Amino acid sequence: MSENFQIKVSLKTILVIDDDYGMTDLLKHMLAKLGYKALSASNCVEGLKLLEKNKIDCVILDLSMPQVSGYQFLMAHKKLDSIKHVPVIVLSAKNRTDDVQKAMELGANAYMKKPIDEKILSFHMDKIVPNHYSANLTSEVSWI
């Protein structure tokens, strides 16, 4: 006798804010392999709107953005009570010590340098937004 039932799993959602569509696609693919759901925004204004309207567990943010910079995003993020609890990981080609220090002082939880390394991404995601689900989940369980 077998009994089937559904297991509903809610994957943690990561918001990627980057104006480079190739980088966004690469990050979405890497995050999916790590068992996360990813949304994306091509600028910081769109990113703030998505962050306020959706349940986001973490943001991955580029600093060099058109119109509103990643630094300005960090300043706005920490002032908005509804979203300031959401951790932010900066991913940037800006690799000078003062860039890293400024981002961390503005509230970034971690800083990764481009080009992205999948192992470094995995390390920061595990540390900041642990996801105890596998990307290869099964939705049915059979009892015999």
C-alpha positions as CSV (number, residue, x, y, z in Angstrom):
1,M,0.0,0.0,0.0
2,S,1.5,3.3,-1.0
3,E,0.3,6.8,-0.1
4,N,1.5,9.9,-2.0
5,F,1.4,13.4,-0.7
6,Q,2.8,16.7,-1.8
7,I,5.6,18.5,0.0
8,K,5.4,22.2,-0.6
9,V,8.8,23.8,-0.5
10,S,9.3,27.6,-0.5
11,L,12.7,28.4,-1.9
12,K,14.4,31.5,-0.6
13,T,14.3,34.4,-3.1
14,I,17.3,36.5,-4.1
15,L,17.0,39.8,-5.9
16,V,19.9,40.5,-8.3
17,I,20.3,44.2,-9.2
18,D,22.7,44.6,-12.1
19,D,22.5,46.4,-15.4
20,D,24.6,43.8,-17.2
21,Y,22.1,41.2,-18.5
22,G,24.8,38.6,-19.0
23,M,25.9,38.9,-15.4
24,T,22.2,38.7,-14.3
25,D,21.6,35.6,-16.3
26,L,24.8,34.0,-15.0
27,L,23.9,34.8,-11.3
28,K,20.3,33.5,-11.8
29,H,21.7,30.2,-13.1
30,M,24.3,29.9,-10.3
31,L,21.6,30.7,-7.7
32,A,19.2,28.1,-9.1
33,K,22.0,25.5,-8.9
34,L,22.4,26.4,-5.2
35,G,18.6,26.0,-4.7
36,Y,17.5,29.6,-4.6
37,K,14.8,31.4,-6.6
38,A,16.1,34.6,-8.3
39,L,14.4,37.8,-9.4
40,S,16.3,40.5,-11.3
41,A,16.2,44.3,-11.8
42,S,18.3,46.2,-14.3
43,N,18.5,49.4,-12.1
44,C,18.3,50.4,-8.4
45,V,14.9,52.1,-8.7
46,E,13.3,49.0,-10.1
47,G,15.2,47.0,-7.5
48,L,13.8,49.0,-4.6
49,K,10.3,48.6,-6.0
50,L,10.7,44.8,-6.3
51,L,12.1,44.7,-2.8
52,E,9.2,46.5,-1.3
53,K,6.6,44.4,-3.2
54,N,8.0,40.9,-2.8
55,K,9.3,38.7,0.0
56,I,13.0,38.9,-0.7
57,D,15.5,37.0,1.4
58,C,18.7,38.7,0.1
59,V,19.9,41.2,-2.5
60,I,22.9,40.9,-4.7
61,L,23.9,44.4,-5.8
62,D,26.2,45.9,-8.4
63,L,27.6,49.3,-7.4
64,S,28.2,50.8,-10.9
65,M,24.6,51.4,-12.0
66,P,23.0,54.1,-14.2
67,Q,21.0,56.9,-12.6
68,V,21.0,55.6,-9.1
69,S,24.3,54.0,-7.9
70,G,24.6,50.9,-5.7
71,Y,25.9,53.2,-3.0
72,Q,22.7,55.3,-3.2
73,F,20.7,52.1,-3.1
74,L,22.5,51.1,0.1
75,M,21.7,54.5,1.7
76,A,18.0,54.2,0.8
77,H,17.9,50.5,1.9
78,K,19.0,51.2,5.4
79,K,16.5,54.1,5.9
80,L,13.4,52.1,4.9
81,D,12.1,50.2,7.8
82,S,10.1,47.7,5.6
83,I,13.3,46.4,3.9
84,K,16.3,47.3,6.0
85,H,16.4,43.8,7.5
86,V,17.1,42.2,4.1
87,P,20.8,41.5,3.8
88,V,22.7,42.9,0.8
89,I,25.7,41.3,-0.8
90,V,27.6,43.7,-3.1
91,L,29.1,42.2,-6.3
92,S,31.2,44.7,-8.1
93,A,34.2,45.2,-10.4
94,K,35.2,48.1,-8.0
95,N,38.0,46.3,-6.2
96,R,39.7,49.1,-4.4
97,T,39.9,49.0,-0.6
98,D,38.0,52.3,-0.2
99,D,35.1,51.0,-2.4
100,V,34.8,47.8,-0.2
101,Q,35.0,49.9,3.0
102,K,32.4,52.4,1.7
103,A,29.9,49.7,0.8
104,M,30.4,47.9,4.1
105,E,30.0,51.2,6.0
106,L,26.7,51.8,4.1
107,G,25.3,48.5,5.3
108,A,26.4,45.8,2.9
109,N,26.7,42.4,4.6
110,A,29.3,41.1,2.3
111,Y,31.4,42.1,-0.7
112,M,32.3,39.9,-3.7
113,K,34.5,41.0,-6.6
114,K,33.7,40.4,-10.3
115,P,34.3,38.2,-12.1
116,I,32.1,36.0,-9.8
117,D,33.3,32.7,-8.6
118,E,30.7,30.1,-7.9
119,K,32.4,28.8,-4.8
120,I,32.7,32.3,-3.3
121,L,29.0,32.9,-4.1
122,S,28.1,29.6,-2.4
123,F,30.1,30.5,0.7
124,H,28.4,33.9,1.1
125,M,25.0,32.6,0.4
126,D,25.4,29.8,3.0
127,K,26.7,32.3,5.5
128,I,24.1,35.1,4.9
129,V,21.0,33.2,3.6
130,P,21.3,29.5,4.5
131,N,19.2,27.4,2.2
132,H,18.7,23.9,3.5
133,Y,17.0,22.7,0.3
134,S,18.6,21.0,-2.6
135,A,17.9,22.2,-6.2
136,N,17.0,18.6,-7.0
137,L,14.0,18.3,-4.7
138,T,11.3,15.7,-5.2
139,S,7.7,16.7,-4.7
140,E,6.3,13.2,-3.9
141,V,7.1,10.8,-1.2
142,S,5.8,7.3,-1.2
143,W,5.2,5.3,2.0
144,I,5.1,1.5,1.7
